[in-house]
Amino acid sequence: MPEVLAEVVVTAQFREQRVQDTPVAVTAVNSEMMEARGQSDLTDIAAGAPNVTIRESVTAYGNTAALSIRGVGQFDNSFAYEPGVGLYIDDVYYPTVYGAQLDLLDLDRVEILRGPQGTLAGKNSIGGAVKLYSQKPTGSGQGSLETTVGDFDRLDVRASADIPVVDDVLALRLAGVLKTRDGHVDLIDYGCRNPSSGVPRQPHADRDCRLGTVGGQDFKGLRASLRFTPSDRLEMDLIADWTEDDSEPAPTRIFAANNAAPAAVAAGVDVEQFLNGGRYENYSSFSDPDRGVSVGPVNHLEGWGVSGHIQYRLTRDLSLTSITAYRTYDAHYAVDLDGTPYALVTQFLSLGFDSFSQEIRLSGATPSGQLNYTIGGYYFDAKGTYDALLDFFFPPNNYYLQRDRIPSDSVSGFAHVEYRPIDNLTLSGGVRYTDESKDYTFGRISLLTDPFPLGAVNGQTFSYSGSKWDYRISADYRWSNAVMTYVSFATGFKGGGVNPRPYFVEQVVPFEPETLKAYEVGTKLDLFGRRMRLNLAAFINRYDDIQLILNQRFRNTFPASVPINAGKAEMRGYEVELSATPVDAMLLDASISHLDFEYDSLTNDAVLSGINYGMLAPFTSEWKFSAGAQYEFGTAIGTITPRIDWAYQSEFWSNAANRPTNRTPGYGIANARVTWKREPDAPLQFALSVTNLFDRYYDVVNYDNLYTLAGIAQGTVGRPREWALSIKYRF
């Protein structure tokens, strides 16, 4: 283990800089630290990042990640909504929150930038940006193979190989991952388990009344990278990836019920009886035998992407960068939104998304290095398809097909300048102009003779267009090699649109872009000869035209999911990140963050829908803590490195109208790992790990339809304690 802390280089300001020289609040994790912590997906990284929430969204939205930074984000998978936190893979924008629970396949590093990145990262990065960078081919001829087995029949296989094609000119890197694991929540046939209840039995239950599981994983991914460097002036990277995810639906359980809800009343069903199940049991049916609907517990996504990165050095101090990318995916998933054996609210949804993007950057510097600059342009074109079969018990005979088409495009130009007027002082400024548009063509077709009145919406097209200027200015001063401080002001925005889920024309309401102004001050310290690193940031964000999604009755119409601009808010907070190696064989890290969210004003629609002063925006936690420690022991049989990590996040709410039934209580989870190598640089290593060390029972996210249609509230149940053994061989 090194005697000082390792440096991590980031590209947050379009050029390579040490984290400690970058005047941005950024959490950067390299591949070595991901491996030491046993981190395998994006949610693992977020656990230790201050004021960052990345977790599975509510069950209604399938394979969707809820990304939120400093109280700004998105959790709804509709293409009508923009993410709020920009997600980038090798500088290519990943445009939807659906499918964003990414595996950390063959990564070099992850950068999480907090605060608006409207001029730096660009499109809809009002809350921040998460950037993943894969390993580049070097032609080293090296590679690795890792296999993990564990509880719930877990099997993970990861492999990579760096292949020289033409020495020092052309190199190929291949990487793949396979992950399978059984679900930890049982699907139970309630009528079989409780024969006197009168609930009909379902077919195919085993002798223990089990129908299967939810929460299981079945994931496959491949990536190929080809790097061409014919001269010192030209670098070309072609990257292609493919993903197939057939994991099970979210592992939910019912924890509250309301027999007075419309669907429960219409069906004459006692939904409260389903509260007596076990902590790891689910009663969903995913079918409606009376109408011949059987969707099954499916959750499928298949997607691929290709990107070309070209960097050409025009002169010693001037370079041109081009990033061209195409991404696509098709997905379908089922939702039994009531979570009962009765088909009160059953849905089968199909999503498709295609996007093309082109970015051009011209970056340069004066010979003295006193001035650095980047100017560029960005083009984005996408088409989303959102199809659904919706089977509602209320209102009566509400059984219809949804077929929506949502094309969108965005064009922007940007500039970023860093100027050093005197030694140790750097002034930075940036600007970006964005022009964007989006169309919505709705399809609503009733399948019954007594149709729900959807005809006024069916076939209609509604449009949104807008433009926005964003700015950023900052000043940083390096007091010594160990101390840098900075102040900054930045703006960001998230695009507007039109309500994507109307039942009536009255619900086809537009919503405007939300905007953010952020004031930040911070310091970055390397102390005790780089044995301790301490980064501090404090901020005030002024949030205007906040986009919130109402999940209740809107303007005296049928209950629906309707977006509105709810008003203004202010967020104040601070963040602390610490890394230390007090002795050569020990590594410690910790983080603390606090966020105070407060509405300054609310619109009438917001108040009438139940949003009040004192409530918090969805997925906003007041506190986060994390801590980790590892020590490398040298023994007669090799080096043994035990490590323990703990992360805590305080309570948050998943609905804009905070209620006890959409509150997710705070919880802390500890993970432990022990790694053995025969020698420090030995090719073979073994690791024994345990997640949820103290077997804490907790909900990842709670969500309710208690007072709208279904009359229930569900929680997504976190995984129990699990053991795993990993074997990795490097060659």
C-alpha positions in Angstrom: 0.0 0.0 0.0 1.4 3.4 -0.9 2.7 5.8 1.8 0.6 8.7 0.5 -2.8 9.0 -0.9 -3.2 8.3 -4.6 -4.0 11.1 -7.0 -7.2 10.9 -9.1 -7.3 12.8 -12.3 -10.7 14.1 -13.5 -11.9 16.0 -16.6 -14.7 18.0 -15.0 -13.5 21.2 -16.8 -12.8 19.7 -20.2 -9.2 19.0 -19.4 -7.2 16.7 -17.1 -6.8 18.0 -13.6 -6.2 16.6 -10.2 -9.3 16.5 -8.1 -7.5 18.8 -5.6 -6.9 21.4 -8.3 -10.6 21.4 -9.6 -12.8 24.1 -8.2 -15.9 21.9 -8.3 -17.4 19.7 -5.6 -16.6 16.3 -7.0 -16.3 12.7 -5.6 -13.9 10.7 -7.7 -13.4 6.9 -7.2 -10.8 4.9 -9.2 -10.9 1.3 -10.2 -8.7 0.2 -7.3 -11.0 1.7 -4.7 -14.1 0.2 -6.3 -12.5 -3.2 -6.1 -11.4 -2.7 -2.5 -14.9 -1.9 -1.5 -16.5 -4.6 -3.6 -18.6 -2.0 -5.6 -20.3 -3.4 -8.7 -23.0 -0.9 -9.7 -23.7 2.8 -9.6 -25.8 2.6 -6.4 -22.8 1.3 -4.5 -20.7 4.4 -5.5 -23.5 6.8 -4.4 -23.6 5.3 -0.9 -20.4 7.1 0.0 -21.0 10.3 -2.0 -22.2 13.3 0.0 -25.8 14.6 -0.8 -26.1 12.0 -3.6 -29.0 9.6 -3.9 -28.9 6.9 -6.5 -31.2 4.0 -5.9 -34.0 1.9 -7.4 -37.1 4.0 -8.1 -40.6 3.1 -7.1 -42.0 -0.1 -8.4 -44.4 1.6 -10.9 -41.4 2.6 -13.0 -39.7 -0.7 -13.6 -35.9 -0.7 -14.1 -35.5 3.0 -13.3 -32.9 4.7 -11.1 -33.9 7.6 -8.9 -31.0 10.0 -9.2 -30.9 13.1 -7.0 -28.0 15.4 -6.0 -28.5 18.2 -3.4 -32.3 17.8 -3.6 -32.6 17.9 -7.4 -33.4 14.9 -9.6 -36.0 12.7 -11.2 -37.5 9.3 -10.5 -40.3 9.0 -13.2 -39.3 7.0 -16.3 -41.5 8.9 -18.7 -39.6 10.4 -21.6 -41.5 13.6 -21.0 -39.3 14.3 -18.0 -35.6 15.1 -18.1 -33.3 13.4 -15.6 -32.1 16.5 -13.6 -28.8 14.7 -12.9 -26.8 14.2 -16.1 -25.5 10.6 -16.6 -22.5 10.2 -18.9 -20.6 7.2 -20.1 -17.3 8.1 -21.7 -18.6 11.6 -22.2 -21.7 10.4 -24.0 -25.0 11.5 -22.4 -27.3 8.7 -21.2 -30.6 10.5 -21.7 -33.2 8.6 -19.5 -33.5 7.4 -15.9 -34.9 4.1 -17.2 -32.1 1.6 -17.4 -29.7 3.9 -15.5 -28.9 1.4 -12.7 -25.6 0.7 -14.5 -23.1 -2.0 -13.8 -19.5 -0.8 -13.2 -18.1 -2.8 -16.1 -14.3 -2.4 -16.7 -14.2 1.2 -15.4 -11.2 3.4 -14.9 -13.0 5.9 -12.6 -16.3 7.5 -11.7 -16.7 11.2 -11.2 -19.8 12.6 -9.3 -20.0 16.4 -9.8 -22.3 18.1 -7.3 -24.2 21.3 -8.1 -25.4 22.5 -11.5 -23.1 21.7 -14.4 -25.1 23.6 -17.0 -22.1 25.0 -18.7 -19.6 22.1 -18.2 -21.7 18.9 -18.6 -24.6 20.6 -20.3 -27.9 18.9 -21.0 -30.2 18.8 -18.0 -27.4 18.6 -15.4 -29.2 21.1 -13.1 -28.5 19.0 -10.0 -25.1 17.6 -10.9 -23.5 15.0 -13.2 -22.4 11.4 -12.8 -19.6 10.5 -15.3 -18.3 6.9 -15.9 -15.1 6.4 -17.8 -14.1 3.0 -19.0 -10.6 1.6 -19.3 -8.8 2.5 -22.5 -7.0 -0.1 -24.6 -3.2 0.1 -24.2 -2.1 -3.1 -26.0 -0.6 -4.4 -22.8 -1.7 -8.0 -23.5 -3.0 -8.2 -19.9 -6.4 -9.2 -18.7 -8.4 -10.6 -15.8 -11.0 -13.1 -14.9 -13.1 -12.9 -11.7 -15.8 -15.3 -10.5 -18.1 -14.6 -7.5 -20.5 -17.1 -5.8 -22.7 -16.4 -2.9 -26.1 -16.7 -1.2 -29.3 -17.0 -3.2 -27.4 -19.0 -5.8 -25.4 -15.9 -6.8 -23.0 -16.2 -9.7 -21.0 -13.3 -11.1 -18.4 -13.6 -13.8 -16.3 -10.7 -15.1 -13.6 -10.8 -17.6 -11.4 -8.3 -19.6 -8.5 -8.6 -22.0 -6.3 -5.9 -23.5 -5.1 -7.1 -26.9 -2.3 -5.5 -29.0 -3.3 -5.5 -32.7 -0.6 -3.3 -34.2 2.2 -2.4 -31.7 1.8 1.2 -30.5 -0.8 1.9 -33.1 -3.9 -0.2 -32.7 -5.2 -1.9 -29.5 -8.4 -3.7 -28.7 -10.0 -4.1 -25.2 -12.8 -6.6 -24.5 -14.8 -6.8 -21.3 -17.9 -8.8 -20.2 -20.0 -9.4 -17.2 -22.7 -12.0 -16.3 -24.6 -11.7 -13.0 -27.4 -14.0 -11.8 -29.0 -14.2 -8.3 -32.3 -15.4 -7.0 -34.9 -13.0 -5.6 -35.1 -12.5 -1.8 -38.9 -11.9 -1.6 -41.2 -14.8 -2.3 -44.3 -14.6 -4.5 -47.0 -16.2 -2.5 -50.4 -17.6 -3.6 -52.5 -15.9 -0.9 -55.5 -18.1 -1.5 -53.4 -21.2 -1.1 -51.8 -19.9 2.1 -55.2 -18.7 3.5 -57.8 -21.1 2.1 -60.6 -19.7 4.4 -60.1 -16.2 3.1 -62.2 -16.7 -0.1 -59.4 -15.4 -2.2 -59.1 -17.5 -5.4 -56.1 -19.7 -5.7 -53.6 -19.2 -8.5 -52.2 -22.0 -10.7 -48.7 -23.3 -10.5 -48.0 -22.8 -6.8 -45.7 -25.3 -5.1 -46.5 -27.2 -1.9 -45.4 -24.2 0.1 -47.8 -22.0 -1.9 -44.8 -20.3 -3.6 -45.2 -19.0 -7.1 -41.6 -17.8 -7.5 -39.6 -14.8 -6.4 -39.1 -11.1 -7.0 -35.9 -9.1 -6.7 -33.7 -11.6 -8.6 -31.0 -10.6 -11.0 -30.2 -11.8 -14.5 -27.8 -9.4 -16.2 -25.4 -9.7 -19.1 -23.1 -7.0 -20.7 -20.3 -6.7 -23.2 -18.0 -3.8 -24.2 -15.4 -3.6 -26.9 -13.0 -0.6 -27.3 -10.7 -0.1 -30.2 -8.0 2.6 -29.9 -6.1 3.9 -32.9 -3.0 6.2 -32.4 -1.2 6.5 -35.7 0.8 9.6 -34.6 1.4 11.8 -31.6 -1.3 14.2 -32.9 -4.2 11.8 -33.5 -6.1 9.6 -31.1 -9.3 7.7 -32.2 -11.4 5.5 -29.9 -14.4 3.4 -31.1 -16.5 2.0 -28.3 -19.4 -0.4 -28.6 -21.5 -1.9 -25.7 -24.4 -4.3 -25.4 -26.6 -5.0 -22.4 -29.4 -7.5 -21.7 -31.2 -7.4 -18.3 -33.9 -9.9 -17.5 -34.0 -9.3 -13.8 -37.2 -9.9 -11.8 -39.5 -7.1 -10.8 -38.8 -5.1 -7.7 -39.1 -7.0 -4.4 -42.0 -5.2 -2.8 -44.4 -5.8 0.1 -47.6 -4.2 1.1 -47.4 -2.3 4.4 -50.5 -0.1 4.4 -54.0 -0.5 2.8 -57.2 1.6 2.4 -60.5 -0.2 1.7 -62.1 3.1 0.8 -59.9 3.6 -2.3 -61.8 3.7 -5.6 -60.5 0.5 -7.0 -61.0 -1.5 -3.8 -64.6 -0.2 -3.5 -65.4 -0.9 -7.2 -64.1 -4.5 -6.9 -65.6 -5.1 -3.5 -62.2 -6.3 -2.2 -60.9 -6.1 1.3 -57.3 -5.0 0.6 -56.5 -4.7 4.3 -56.4 -8.5 4.7 -53.1 -8.6 2.8 -51.2 -6.8 5.6 -50.7 -10.0 7.6 -47.9 -11.5 5.4 -44.3 -12.1 6.2 -41.6 -9.5 5.8 -40.2 -11.1 2.6 -43.5 -12.0 1.0 -45.4 -10.6 -2.0 -49.0 -11.4 -3.1 -49.0 -10.0 -6.6 -50.8 -11.9 -9.3 -49.7 -10.0 -12.5 -52.9 -11.2 -14.1 -56.6 -10.5 -14.5 -58.3 -13.9 -15.3 -61.7 -12.2 -15.7 -60.4 -10.2 -18.7 -57.9 -12.7 -20.0 -54.9 -10.6 -19.1 -51.7 -12.3 -17.9 -48.6 -10.2 -18.0 -46.4 -12.2 -15.8 -43.5 -10.9 -13.5 -41.3 -9.7 -16.4 -38.7 -6.9 -16.4 -36.7 -7.0 -19.6 -34.3 -4.5 -21.2 -31.9 -4.9 -24.1 -29.8 -2.1 -25.4 -26.7 -1.2 -27.2 -24.6 1.8 -28.1 -21.7 2.9 -30.2 -19.5 6.0 -30.0 -16.5 7.4 -31.8 -14.1 9.7 -30.0 -11.5 11.6 -32.1 -8.9 14.0 -30.7 -6.6 15.8 -33.1 -3.8 18.1 -31.9 -3.8 21.0 -34.4 -0.8 22.5 -32.7 1.1 22.0 -29.4 -1.5 24.1 -27.6 -4.6 23.6 -29.6 -6.7 20.4 -30.1 -10.0 19.4 -31.7 -12.3 16.8 -30.1 -15.3 15.1 -31.7 -17.7 12.7 -29.9 -20.3 11.0 -32.0 -22.7 8.5 -30.4 -25.8 6.5 -31.0 -27.7 4.6 -28.3 -30.9 2.5 -28.3 -32.8 0.2 -26.1 -36.1 -1.7 -26.0 -37.7 -2.7 -22.8 -40.9 -4.1 -21.3 -42.0 -4.7 -17.8 -45.1 -5.6 -15.8 -46.5 -3.8 -12.8 -49.1 -5.2 -10.3 -49.5 -1.8 -8.8 -52.0 -3.0 -6.1 -49.7 -5.9 -5.0 -52.7 -8.1 -4.3 -54.1 -11.3 -5.9 -56.8 -9.1 -7.5 -56.1 -7.2 -10.7 -57.1 -3.8 -9.3 -54.4 -2.0 -11.2 -52.3 -4.1 -13.6 -50.0 -2.7 -16.2 -47.8 -4.0 -19.0 -45.5 -1.3 -20.4 -43.1 -1.2 -23.4 -40.5 1.4 -23.8 -38.2 2.2 -26.7 -35.6 4.9 -27.0 -33.1 5.9 -29.7 -30.8 8.8 -29.5 -28.0 10.4 -31.7 -25.6 13.0 -30.4 -22.7 14.9 -31.8 -20.3 17.1 -29.7 -17.4 19.2 -31.1 -14.8 20.9 -28.8 -11.9 23.1 -29.6 -9.5 23.4 -26.7 -6.4 25.5 -26.4 -4.0 27.3 -24.1 -1.5 30.1 -24.4 2.2 29.0 -24.5 2.6 30.3 -21.0 -0.3 28.3 -19.7 -1.9 31.4 -18.3 -5.1 31.0 -20.3 -7.0 27.7 -21.0 -10.2 27.7 -23.1 -12.7 25.4 -24.7 -15.5 26.3 -27.1 -17.9 23.9 -28.7 -21.3 22.8 -29.8 -23.6 19.9 -29.0 -26.5 18.4 -31.0 -28.9 15.8 -29.6 -31.8 14.0 -31.4 -34.0 11.3 -29.8 -37.3 9.4 -30.2 -39.0 7.7 -27.3 -41.9 5.3 -27.6 -44.1 4.5 -24.6 -46.7 1.8 -25.0 -48.9 0.3 -22.3 -51.8 -2.1 -21.6 -53.6 -0.6 -18.6 -56.2 -2.6 -16.7 -57.9 -0.5 -14.0 -60.8 -1.7 -11.9 -61.9 1.9 -11.4 -63.5 3.7 -13.1 -65.6 0.7 -14.4 -64.5 -0.8 -17.7 -61.2 1.2 -17.8 -59.2 -1.2 -19.9 -57.2 0.4 -22.7 -54.1 0.6 -24.8 -51.7 3.5 -24.6 -49.4 4.3 -27.5 -47.3 7.5 -27.2 -44.6 8.9 -29.4 -42.2 11.5 -28.0 -39.5 12.9 -30.4 -37.1 15.5 -29.1 -34.1 17.5 -30.1 -31.6 19.9 -28.5 -28.9 22.2 -29.8 -26.4 24.1 -27.7 -23.2 26.1 -27.9 -20.8 26.6 -25.0 -17.5 28.2 -24.0 -15.3 27.8 -20.9 -12.3 29.9 -20.0 -9.7 29.6 -17.2 -7.4 32.6 -16.7 -4.5 33.0 -14.2 -3.8 36.7 -13.8 -1.2 36.1 -11.1 0.5 33.1 -9.6 -1.8 30.8 -7.7 -5.0 32.6 -8.6 -7.3 31.2 -11.3 -10.5 32.8 -12.6 -12.9 30.6 -14.5 -16.0 31.4 -16.5 -18.4 29.5 -18.7 -21.6 30.1 -20.7 -23.9 27.8 -22.6 -27.0 28.5 -24.8 -29.5 25.7 -25.3 -32.4 25.5 -27.7 -34.7 22.4 -27.4 -38.1 21.1 -28.4 -40.2 18.0 -27.8 -43.5 16.7 -29.2 -46.1 14.5 -27.6 -48.5 12.4 -29.7 -50.9 10.5 -27.5 -52.6 7.2 -28.2 -55.5 6.2 -26.0 -57.8 3.3 -27.2 -60.4 1.8 -25.1 -60.9 -2.0 -25.5 -64.4 -2.3 -24.0 -67.9 -1.4 -25.2 -68.4 1.2 -22.5 -65.2 3.1 -23.0 -63.5 5.4 -20.6 -63.8 8.9 -22.2 -60.3 9.1 -23.8 -61.3 10.0 -27.3 -60.5 13.7 -26.9 -56.9 12.9 -26.1 -56.3 10.0 -28.6 -54.3 11.0 -31.6 -53.6 14.6 -30.5 -50.1 16.1 -30.6 -48.9 18.7 -28.2 -45.5 20.5 -28.3 -43.0 22.1 -26.0 -40.0 24.3 -27.0 -37.7 26.6 -25.1 -34.3 28.1 -24.9 -32.0 29.0 -22.0 -28.7 30.7 -21.2 -26.6 29.2 -18.4 -23.6 30.8 -16.7 -20.8 29.8 -14.4 -18.0 31.9 -12.7 -15.5 30.8 -10.1 -12.3 31.9 -8.5 -9.8 29.6 -6.8 -6.6 30.4 -5.0 -3.8 28.0 -4.1 -2.3 29.2 -0.8 0.3 26.4 -0.8 0.8 23.0 -2.3 -1.5 21.7 0.4 -4.3 24.2 0.4 -6.7 25.5 -2.3 -9.9 27.4 -1.8 -12.6 28.4 -4.3 -15.9 30.3 -4.6 -18.3 29.8 -7.5 -21.7 30.8 -8.9 -23.5 28.6 -11.4 -26.9 28.2 -13.0 -28.7 25.2 -14.5 -32.0 24.2 -15.9 -34.1 21.1 -16.6 -36.3 21.3 -19.7 -40.1 21.6 -19.6 -42.8 19.7 -21.4 -46.4 18.4 -21.3 -48.1 16.0 -19.0 -47.4 12.6 -20.5 -50.3 10.7 -18.7 -53.6 12.5 -19.3 -57.0 10.8 -19.1 -58.9 14.0 -19.9 -58.0 17.0 -22.1 -58.1 19.1 -18.9 -55.0 17.1 -17.7 -53.0 17.9 -20.8 -51.2 20.7 -19.0 -47.7 22.1 -19.9 -45.0 22.6 -17.4 -42.1 25.1 -17.7 -38.4 24.5 -17.2 -37.1 24.6 -13.7 -34.0 26.6 -12.9 -31.4 26.8 -10.2 -28.9 29.4 -9.0 -26.1 28.0 -6.9 -23.6 29.7 -4.7 -20.7 27.6 -3.4 -17.6 28.0 -1.4 -15.1 25.2 -0.7 -11.6 24.2 0.2 -9.4 21.2 -0.8 -6.6 20.2 1.6 -3.7 17.8 1.3 -2.2 17.6 4.8 0.6 15.8 6.6 2.7 15.1 3.5 -0.4 13.9 1.6 -1.3 11.4 4.2 -4.7 13.2 4.8 -7.1 14.7 2.2 -9.9 16.9 3.5 -12.4 18.5 1.1 -15.1 20.8 2.3 -18.0 22.5 0.5 -20.9 24.7 1.5 -23.7 25.9 -0.8 -26.9 27.9 -1.1 -29.2 26.9 -4.0 -32.2 29.0 -5.1 -34.6 26.7 -6.9 -37.3 28.2 -9.1 -40.3 26.7 -10.9 -39.7 23.4 -9.3 -41.1 20.5 -11.3 -43.1 18.1 -9.1 -45.3 15.2 -10.0 -48.7 15.1 -8.3 -50.1 11.6 -7.8 -53.6 12.5 -6.7 -56.8 14.3 -8.0 -55.9 17.3 -10.1 -58.4 20.2 -10.6 -61.4 18.0 -9.7 -60.6 15.4 -12.4 -59.9 11.7 -12.2 -56.8 11.0 -10.1 -53.7 11.0 -12.3 -50.0 11.6 -12.3 -49.7 15.3 -13.3 -46.5 17.5 -13.4 -46.7 21.1 -12.2 -44.3 24.0 -11.5 -44.9 24.0 -7.8 -43.1 27.1 -6.7 -39.7 28.2 -5.2 -37.3 26.7 -2.7 -34.0 27.3 -1.1 -31.5 24.5 -0.2 -28.6 25.1 2.1 -26.0 22.5 3.0 -22.5 21.4 3.5 -20.3 18.4 2.6 -17.2 16.9 4.1 -15.0 14.2 2.5 -12.0 12.7 4.3 -9.3 10.3 3.2 -6.3 9.4 5.3 -3.4 6.9 5.5 -2.2 7.4 9.1 0.3 4.5 8.7 1.6 2.9 5.6 -0.8 -0.1 5.7 -4.0 1.6 6.7 -6.5 3.5 4.6 -9.5 5.5 6.1 -12.2 7.4 4.4 -15.4 9.1 5.5 -18.0 11.7 4.4 -20.7 13.8 6.0 -23.4 15.9 4.3 -26.3 18.0 5.4 -29.1 19.5 3.3 -31.8 21.9 4.5 -34.6 22.1 2.0 -37.3 24.7 2.5 -40.1 25.9 0.2 -40.2 29.7 -0.2 -43.5 29.8 -2.1 -46.0 27.2 -3.4 -48.6 27.6 -6.2 -52.3 27.0 -5.6 -52.2 23.7 -7.5 -49.4 22.5 -5.2 -51.2 23.4 -2.0 -54.5 21.9 -3.2 -52.8 18.7 -4.0 -51.4 18.3 -0.5 -48.0 19.9 -0.7 -47.3 22.1 2.3 -44.5 24.2 3.6 -42.1 22.1 5.7 -42.3 19.2 3.3 -39.3 18.0 1.2 -38.9 17.3 -2.5 -38.9 13.6 -3.4 -35.8 11.6 -2.6 -34.3 14.4 -0.5 -32.5 13.4 2.7 -31.3 15.8 5.4 -28.3 13.8 6.4 -25.8 11.3 4.9 -22.8 9.6 6.6 -20.3 7.1 5.4 -17.1 5.6 6.8 -14.6 3.0 5.7 -11.4 1.4 7.0 -8.9 -1.2 5.7 -5.5 -2.5 6.8 -3.1 -4.6 4.9 -1.4 -7.3 7.1 1.7 -9.0 5.9 1.7 -12.7 7.1 3.6 -15.9 6.4 0.9 -17.0 4.1 0.5 -13.7 2.2 -1.1 -10.3 2.5 -4.5 -10.2 4.2 -6.6 -7.0 3.9 -9.8 -6.7 5.9 -12.1 -3.8 5.1 -15.4 -2.5 6.5 -17.7 0.1 5.1 -20.8 1.7 6.6 -23.2 4.2 5.0 -26.3 5.9 6.5 -28.9 8.0 4.8 -31.7 9.7 6.7 -35.4 9.5 5.9 -36.9 10.8 2.6 -40.3 10.9 0.9 -41.0 9.5 -2.6 -44.1 11.7 -3.2 -44.2 15.5 -3.4 -47.1 15.4 -0.9 -45.2 13.9 2.0 -47.2 11.3 4.0 -46.2 8.6 6.4 -47.0 6.0 3.8 -44.5 7.4 1.3 -41.8 8.0 3.8 -38.7 5.8 3.6 -37.1 5.6 7.1 -33.4 6.3 7.4 -31.1 3.4 7.8 -27.5 2.4 7.9 -25.9 -0.6 6.2 -22.5 -2.1 6.9 -20.5 -4.2 4.5 -17.3 -6.1 5.1 -14.6 -7.7 2.9 -11.4 -9.6 3.4 -8.9 -10.0 0.6 -6.0 -12.4 0.4 -3.0 -12.4 -2.0 0.1 -14.6 -1.8 2.2 -11.5 -2.5 1.1 -7.8 -2.9 1.4 -8.0 -6.7 0.4 -11.7 -7.1 -1.9 -12.5 -10.0 -4.3 -14.5 -7.9 -6.5 -13.1 -5.1 -9.4 -14.4 -3.0 -12.0 -12.2 -1.3 -14.7 -13.1 1.2 -17.4 -10.5 1.6 -20.6 -9.9 3.4 -23.2 -7.3 2.6 -25.7 -6.0 5.1 -23.4 -7.3 7.8 -25.9 -6.9 10.7 -28.8 -8.3 8.7 -30.7 -5.0 8.9 -34.3 -5.2 7.6 -35.1 -2.0 5.7 -37.0 -0.6 2.7 -35.1 0.9 -0.2 -38.0 3.1 -1.1 -41.7 3.3 0.0 -44.4 4.5 -2.3 -48.2 4.8 -1.9 -51.4 4.9 -3.9 -53.3 4.8 -0.7 -55.7 7.7 -1.5 -55.8 7.4 -5.4 -56.6 4.2 -7.2 -55.2 1.0 -5.7 -55.6 1.8 -2.0 -52.3 0.3 -0.9 -48.7 1.4 0.0 -45.7 -0.7 -1.0 -42.1 -0.8 0.1 -39.2 -2.2 -2.0 -37.4 -4.5 0.5 -33.7 -4.3 0.8 -31.6 -7.5 0.5 -30.8 -9.4 3.8 -27.3 -10.4 4.9 -25.5 -12.2 2.1 -22.1 -13.9 1.9 -20.0 -14.1 -1.3 -16.6 -15.6 -2.3 -14.6 -14.0 -5.2 -11.6 -15.4 -7.0 -9.8 -13.1 -9.4 -6.9 -13.9 -11.7 -4.8 -11.3 -13.5 -2.7 -12.4 -16.5 
